[in-house]
Amino acid sequence: MADETFDPKGKTFTQRLTAFLAAAKKDYSLTITKDNGRTKEWQQKFHIFHMFLYNSYQNTKPANTDTGKRTISWSHFSDAKIIWNTVKFSDALRTKSNSIPQKEGQKWKSGHEPNEEATKRHIKLMQTNAGIGNSGKAMVSSGIKPCGEPCKCGAGRSKHLSSEAADLNSANLTTLTTKLKIAKAGSLDDYLKEFGLHRPLLNHPSSAEKWHVESIK
C-alpha cells in the first residue's frame, strides 16, 4: 500500500518516482532498479541504431529511406560524405572483417569500406549489450532536437534527458506484480497510479515497453 502521506499533485516526476521506489522497498521488501541516467550522446546513438535496423515509430521516418521502407537506407548510412551529428560513424559502421572503416578525404579507403551485414551484426550486439528492451528492438528517442544526420527524422528529444521518464527493471516489476497479487493489493498500474505514475507505452502496437514510466499529467 502506498504511503498515505504522499500526494502526487504538484510533485515532479523525480519526486513521484522516488516515493514509488521507497514504498516498494518498505511495503514489499523489493528494491527496483532503474536506468542510471543517459547522456544525449548515448540516447542519439541508440536512436540512430534503432532507426537503421527497425524503426518501430508509427509516424516518424528518417529523411533518407529506400522505396517502401521505413529505416535509414544503407546507401545513406554508409555514405562517406555524411557528417554524423553527435554520434561517430565509428560507433556503428564495420567492414567485412569487423574493423572500423577508414576514410581518404570524402571517400572510403579501398579495402576498408563499410559492409552492411557486418554493420548490422555489430549494431544488434551493441543494442543487446546496452540493455535496450525487447531484445534490443525497443524504440529509443532522439538525444537531440531536431534529430541530426544520418537519421534526421524530426523526432523530439527523449524525456529521459529532462528527467520526465525512466526505465525500470522488468524482472523487478514482474516480482512486484506477483507480490501485489498475493497481497490482494491491486495491479501494478493501480499501484503506480497512487504515485501519479503510469506506463504510456505498455500497449504500444509495435514496440510495447512495460518498463517505461512517466508522470500522469
C-alpha positions in Angstrom: 0.0 0.0 0.0 1.3 3.4 -0.9 2.4 5.9 1.8 -0.9 7.7 2.6 1.1 10.9 3.3 2.3 11.1 -0.3 0.2 13.3 -2.6 1.5 13.3 -6.2 -0.3 16.5 -7.0 2.2 19.3 -7.8 5.1 16.9 -7.5 7.8 16.4 -10.1 8.4 13.1 -11.9 11.5 12.6 -9.9 9.7 13.1 -6.6 6.9 10.7 -7.7 9.4 8.0 -8.8 11.4 8.3 -5.6 8.3 7.9 -3.5 7.2 4.8 -5.5 10.6 3.1 -5.2 10.8 3.8 -1.5 7.3 2.4 -0.9 8.0 -0.7 -2.9 11.1 -1.3 -0.7 9.2 -0.5 2.5 5.9 -2.3 1.8 7.2 -5.3 -0.3 10.9 -5.6 0.6 11.7 -5.0 -3.0 14.5 -2.8 -4.5 13.5 -1.8 -8.0 16.5 -0.6 -10.1 16.2 1.9 -12.9 18.4 3.3 -15.7 21.3 5.3 -14.3 20.7 8.4 -16.4 21.5 9.0 -20.0 23.5 11.4 -22.0 22.4 13.0 -25.3 25.2 11.1 -27.0 24.1 7.7 -25.6 20.4 8.5 -26.5 21.2 9.7 -30.0 23.5 6.7 -30.8 20.9 4.1 -29.9 18.1 6.1 -31.6 20.1 6.1 -34.8 20.8 2.4 -34.4 17.1 1.7 -33.9 16.1 3.8 -36.9 18.6 2.0 -39.1 17.5 -1.5 -38.1 13.9 -1.4 -37.1 12.0 2.0 -36.8 9.0 0.9 -34.7 7.7 4.5 -34.7 4.3 4.8 -36.3 4.5 8.3 -37.6 8.2 9.0 -37.8 10.6 8.2 -40.7 14.3 9.0 -41.4 15.0 11.6 -44.1 16.6 9.0 -46.3 14.9 5.7 -46.9 14.6 3.1 -49.7 11.4 3.0 -51.6 8.7 1.3 -49.5 11.0 1.1 -46.4 10.9 3.0 -43.1 14.5 2.6 -42.0 17.6 4.6 -42.8 18.8 3.4 -46.2 22.2 1.7 -46.3 23.4 3.9 -49.2 22.9 7.0 -46.9 24.0 5.3 -43.7 27.3 4.3 -45.3 27.9 7.5 -47.3 31.4 8.7 -46.6 30.4 12.3 -47.3 27.8 12.4 -44.5 28.9 14.2 -41.3 27.2 12.5 -38.4 25.7 14.7 -35.7 26.7 13.9 -32.1 27.4 10.3 -33.0 30.6 9.0 -34.6 30.3 6.7 -37.7 33.0 4.5 -36.0 30.4 3.7 -33.3 28.2 2.0 -35.9 29.9 1.1 -39.2 32.0 -2.0 -39.6 34.0 -3.5 -42.5 33.5 -7.1 -43.7 36.3 -8.1 -41.3 34.5 -6.3 -38.5 37.0 -3.4 -38.2 36.3 0.3 -38.3 36.1 1.7 -41.8 38.8 4.2 -42.9 38.4 7.4 -44.9 40.5 9.1 -47.5 39.1 12.5 -47.8 35.4 12.1 -48.5 35.7 8.5 -49.8 36.3 5.2 -48.1 39.8 3.8 -48.3 40.0 0.9 -50.7 39.7 -2.4 -48.8 38.3 -0.6 -45.7 34.8 0.2 -46.8 31.8 -0.4 -44.5 29.9 -3.7 -45.0 26.1 -3.8 -44.5 25.8 -7.2 -42.9 28.8 -6.7 -40.6 27.4 -3.4 -39.5 24.0 -4.9 -38.7 25.6 -7.6 -36.7 27.7 -5.1 -34.8 24.7 -2.8 -34.1 22.5 -5.6 -32.9 25.2 -6.7 -30.4 25.6 -3.1 -29.2 21.9 -2.8 -28.6 21.7 -6.1 -26.7 24.8 -5.2 -24.6 23.3 -1.8 -23.8 20.2 -3.4 -22.3 17.8 -2.0 -24.9 14.4 -3.6 -24.2 12.7 -6.2 -26.3 16.0 -8.0 -27.1 17.5 -4.7 -28.4 14.5 -3.8 -30.6 12.7 -1.3 -28.4 12.3 2.3 -29.5 14.9 4.8 -28.4 14.1 8.5 -28.6 16.4 11.1 -30.2 19.0 12.7 -28.0 19.0 16.0 -29.8 16.3 18.2 -31.2 15.9 18.2 -34.1 17.4 14.7 -34.8 20.5 15.0 -36.9 22.5 13.0 -39.5 22.4 10.2 -40.5 18.8 10.0 -39.4 17.2 13.5 -39.5 13.7 12.0 -38.7 12.5 15.1 -36.9 11.7 13.2 -33.7 11.6 15.1 -30.4 14.2 14.9 -27.7 13.9 12.0 -25.2 12.0 12.6 -22.0 14.7 10.6 -20.2 17.1 13.5 -20.7 14.8 16.0 -19.0 14.0 13.8 -16.0 10.5 13.2 -17.2 10.7 9.4 -17.8 12.6 6.3 -16.5 13.0 2.7 -17.5 12.6 0.3 -14.5 14.0 -3.2 -14.3 11.5 -5.6 -15.9 12.2 -8.5 -13.6 11.7 -6.3 -10.6 8.4 -5.1 -11.9 7.3 -8.7 -12.5 8.2 -9.6 -8.9 6.3 -6.6 -7.6 3.2 -7.6 -9.7 3.3 -11.0 -8.1 3.7 -9.5 -4.6 0.8 -7.2 -5.2 -1.4 -10.1 -6.4 -0.5 -12.2 -3.3 -1.3 -9.2 -1.0 -4.6 -8.6 -3.0 -3.4 -5.0 -3.4 -4.5 -4.5 -7.0 -2.4 -4.3 -10.1 0.9 -2.8 -10.8 -0.7 0.0 -12.7 -3.1 0.7 -9.8 0.0 0.9 -7.5 1.8 3.3 -9.9 -1.2 5.5 -10.1 -1.1 6.1 -6.4 2.2 7.9 -7.0 0.9 9.8 -10.1 2.8 7.5 -12.5 1.8 5.4 -15.5 3.2 3.3 -18.3 2.2 5.1 -21.5 3.9 2.6 -23.8 2.6 -0.6 -22.2 0.2 -1.3 -25.1 2.2 0.4 -27.9 1.2 -1.5 -31.1 4.7 -2.0 -32.5 7.1 -1.6 -29.6 5.4 -2.1 -26.2 7.5 -1.2 -23.2 6.3 -2.5 -19.8 9.3 -0.9 -18.1 8.9 2.7 -19.2 7.2 5.1 -16.7 6.2 8.7 -16.8 4.0 11.1 -14.7 0.3 11.2 -15.2 -0.5 14.7 -16.4 
